[in-house]
Amino acid sequence: MGQSQLARNKKAFHDFTVEESLECGIALQGTEVKSIKSGRFSFADSHARIRDDELYLVGLHISEYDHGNIYNHKPTRERRLLAHKQEIKRLRRRVTEKGYTLVPLRIYLKKGLVKVEIGLCKGKKLHDKREAIKARDMKREQAREMKGNL
């Protein structure tokens, strides 16, 4: 309802096992919103970090807006994520456990506002990635067979 996905972090789903996700708002400057709505951003190596009981998105590259002149933003600045304090405390407890990290999964518009879905993720080993690929291929093959039988 009222959602349009701007981008999905495919690499995160390949490299991590997503245990749970959380919808967050993001504090942006004016030209950043225009750049995001035009799709000029990149997830490459971005992650979320908890500092001073606040959640920050690090490494998200938002290109400068073409018509922004002197009001343009820095492309790789840290951006504050908006979440409830209880959720941040719960995430902090989980992240301090071994191997957990916070990764942005997708960026989308909801009722005209930019939202970020953050995932509590655990890194996959190489053999886990191979098993996931094998399972996906088998599922695709079964779907083809079922389609052919009809």
C-alpha positions in Angstrom: 0.0 0.0 0.0 1.7 3.2 -1.2 5.1 1.5 -1.5 7.4 1.7 -4.5 10.8 0.0 -4.3 13.7 2.0 -5.5 16.5 -0.6 -5.0 17.2 -4.0 -3.5 20.6 -5.0 -2.1 21.1 -8.3 -4.0 24.6 -8.7 -2.7 23.4 -8.6 0.9 21.1 -11.6 0.3 23.9 -13.4 -1.4 26.6 -12.8 1.3 24.4 -12.8 4.4 21.7 -14.8 6.1 19.0 -12.3 7.0 17.6 -13.2 10.5 15.2 -10.3 10.9 14.5 -6.9 9.3 13.4 -3.5 10.5 11.9 -0.5 8.7 13.7 2.8 9.4 13.3 6.3 8.3 16.4 8.1 7.1 17.4 11.7 7.8 18.3 13.3 4.5 19.1 16.7 3.1 17.0 18.2 0.3 19.2 17.3 -2.6 19.7 13.8 -1.3 16.0 13.1 -1.6 15.9 14.2 -5.2 19.0 12.0 -6.1 17.5 9.0 -4.4 14.1 9.4 -6.1 16.0 9.5 -9.5 17.8 6.3 -8.5 21.3 7.7 -8.2 22.6 5.9 -5.2 24.7 2.7 -4.5 24.7 0.2 -1.7 28.3 -0.9 -2.3 29.8 -1.9 1.1 27.3 0.0 3.1 26.2 -1.1 6.6 24.6 0.3 9.7 26.3 1.2 12.9 25.0 2.0 16.4 26.8 4.9 18.1 25.6 6.8 21.2 22.3 5.0 21.2 21.6 6.2 17.6 21.6 4.2 14.4 23.7 5.5 11.4 24.0 4.3 7.8 27.6 4.2 6.7 28.9 3.8 3.2 25.7 4.6 1.3 26.8 6.6 -1.8 24.2 9.1 -3.0 25.4 11.0 -6.1 25.2 14.8 -6.1 22.1 16.3 -7.6 22.7 17.8 -11.0 20.8 21.0 -10.3 21.9 21.3 -6.7 24.6 24.0 -7.1 26.0 25.3 -3.8 23.3 23.4 -1.8 24.6 19.9 -2.8 25.4 17.3 -0.2 28.5 15.1 0.4 28.0 11.8 -1.4 29.3 9.4 1.3 28.4 11.1 4.6 27.0 9.1 7.5 23.2 9.3 7.6 21.1 8.9 10.7 18.4 6.2 10.7 15.2 6.9 12.5 14.1 4.0 14.8 12.6 3.6 18.3 15.1 3.5 21.2 13.8 0.1 22.3 14.5 -1.3 18.8 18.0 0.2 18.8 18.8 -1.3 22.2 17.6 -4.7 21.0 19.7 -4.5 17.9 22.7 -3.5 19.9 22.4 -6.6 22.1 22.2 -8.8 19.0 25.1 -7.1 17.2 27.4 -7.6 20.1 26.9 -11.4 19.6 29.5 -13.0 17.4 29.1 -12.6 13.6 26.0 -10.3 13.4 25.9 -7.1 11.4 23.3 -4.6 10.3 23.0 -4.3 6.5 20.6 -2.2 4.4 18.4 -4.6 2.4 16.3 -2.2 0.3 15.4 1.5 -0.1 11.8 2.3 -1.0 9.2 5.1 -0.9 6.3 4.8 1.5 3.7 7.5 1.3 6.2 9.9 -0.3 8.9 9.3 2.4 12.2 7.5 1.8 12.5 4.4 4.0 15.4 1.9 4.5 14.9 -1.7 5.4 17.8 -2.8 7.7 18.5 -6.5 8.2 20.1 -8.2 11.2 22.4 -10.5 9.2 25.0 -13.2 9.8 27.7 -13.8 7.2 27.5 -16.9 5.0 30.4 -19.3 4.5 31.3 -20.3 1.0 29.6 -23.7 1.3 26.4 -22.0 2.5 26.4 -19.9 -0.6 26.8 -23.0 -2.8 23.9 -24.7 -1.0 21.7 -21.7 -1.5 22.5 -21.6 -5.2 21.9 -25.4 -5.5 18.5 -25.1 -3.7 17.4 -22.2 -5.9 18.4 -24.1 -9.1 16.4 -27.2 -7.9 13.4 -25.1 -7.1 13.6 -23.5 -10.6 13.9 -26.9 -12.2 10.8 -28.2 -10.3 8.8 -25.2 -11.4 9.7 -25.9 -15.0 8.7 -29.5 -14.7 5.4 -28.6 -13.2 4.7 -26.0 -15.9 5.6 -28.6 -18.6 3.1 -31.2 -17.0 0.2 -28.8 -17.3 
